[in-house]
Amino acid sequence: MPPEKNNLPTLPPRISDAEWTVMKVLWERGSSTLGEVVKELDGRLHWKPRTVQSLIRRLTEKGALAVETVGREFRYAPAVDQNHCQHEESRSFLDRVFNGRLTPFVAGLMEREEVSPADLAALREILAQAEKKLRK
C-alpha cells in the first residue's frame, strides 16, 4: 500500500546562489544540455564547464532538475516551479533577517534605494489589491 499523501505543498529544495544562476538559465530555456548551459553562461561568468556540470549534478540530486537521455546526451529541465522557489526563498529571507516582517524590509529598501514613479505606482496597485483581499 502506498504511503498516505498529505495535502501540504512540498517545499522546493534549498538552492545555493550559484545554483540559482543555473536554474535561471533552465527556467528561461525550458530544457538544455550541459553544453547549452555552459554556452549560455559563457561571457557572463568565468566558470569552467566542470563547475557548471557539478552544479547541474547537485541540482539533479536535490530534485530541482529532471534529466532525460536523448541519444548520447543528457537534457536537463526544471523539476520545480520558479515562482514557488522564489516565494520560499523570499519567505526564508524575511524570516531569517526580518523576523518574518515585511514592513521593515520594504521600509529599509525605500530609504536606501532609488524608487521610480513606475515602481511607486506598481506598489500602490499591489497594496490596493491586498486591501481588497482583506475586506473579503
N, C-alpha and C positions, 0 to 999 in steps of 0.2 A: 504494500500500500504506500503511495507517495506521501511525503510529509505534508502536513497541513500548511496552506499558504495563508499568511495574514494579509490584510488589505492595506498595510502600510507601504508607502513608496520606498523603494530601496535607495539607499544613499549611493551616489556615484563614488568611485574610488578617489582617494586623495591624489591630486596631481601636482607635481612639483612645478616650479617656474619654467624650467627647461622643457618639461613635458607639455606644458600649456602651449609653448611655441609650436611643437609638433602637432598637437591636437588642433590648433587653429588652422594649420595647413590642411589637415584632413577634413575638418568640418567644412572648409571652403571648397575643397576639391571633391568631396564625397568619398572617393577611394583612390588609392595610389600605390605604386610600388615604392620600395625603398629608394631606388634611383630617382624617381619623380619627386619625392620629398626632399632628397639631397639637393637636386637641381633647383627646386623652389626656394630653398633656404640659402643657396649659394649667393654670395654677394651681400646678403643681409647679416650673416653670422660667419664667424671663422671656425665653424665646426667641421671636423673631419667626418667622412662618411661613417666611420666606426662609431662616432658619438651618436649620430642620428640612429644608427642601427641599434645601439644599446637602449636609447630612449624608446624606440618602437617596441623592442623586446619587452622592456619593463611595462609599457602601457598595455601590451597584449597580455602579459602575465597578470596584470591588475584587472583585466576585463574591460578596459576602456577602449580597446581596439579589437575588432574581429579580423581574422586572417583567412584568406581563401587562396588555394593554389590554382593558378591559371597557367596551364602549360608548365614551363620551368620557372615561373615567377610566383612570388607571393604578393597578393594585393591586400592592403590594409584599409579598413573602413571604420569609422567611429561606431562604437557599440553603446555609447552613452550620448544622451541629448545635451547639446551645447547649453541651452537655456537652463536646464536642470543643474548642470555643473556650475554655471555662473552663479545661479541662485545659492547653491550650497556653499560655494566659496565666499560669496558676499556675506552670507549669514555667519559663517565661521569667523570671518574677519571682524564683523561687528561684535560678535560675542567675545572674541579674544581681546580686542583693542578698546571697544567702547561699551563693554558690559551689555551688549545687545541693544544699545540705544542708538537710534538713527539720528536724532536731533543734534547731539554734539558732533557727530561725524559730518553732517551736512553743514552745520554752522562753521566748523573749522575750515572746511573747503571754501565756503563762501567768503570767509575773511581773508584767506591766503591766496586764492586763485582768481584769475580774471573770469568774470561771468558775462557772457554776451547777452544782448537783449533777447536773442532767439532762445538761449538757454533758460532765461528767466520766464519767458512765455511758456516754454515746454514744462518747466517746473510748476508754474501756476495751473496748467491744464492737468498735470498729474495730481496735484493737491485737490483740485476741484473734483476729479473722478474719485479720489479716495474719500472725500467728504460725502459724495453721493452714495457710496457703498455703505458708509457708516449710518446713514439715515434710513437705509432699507431694513 
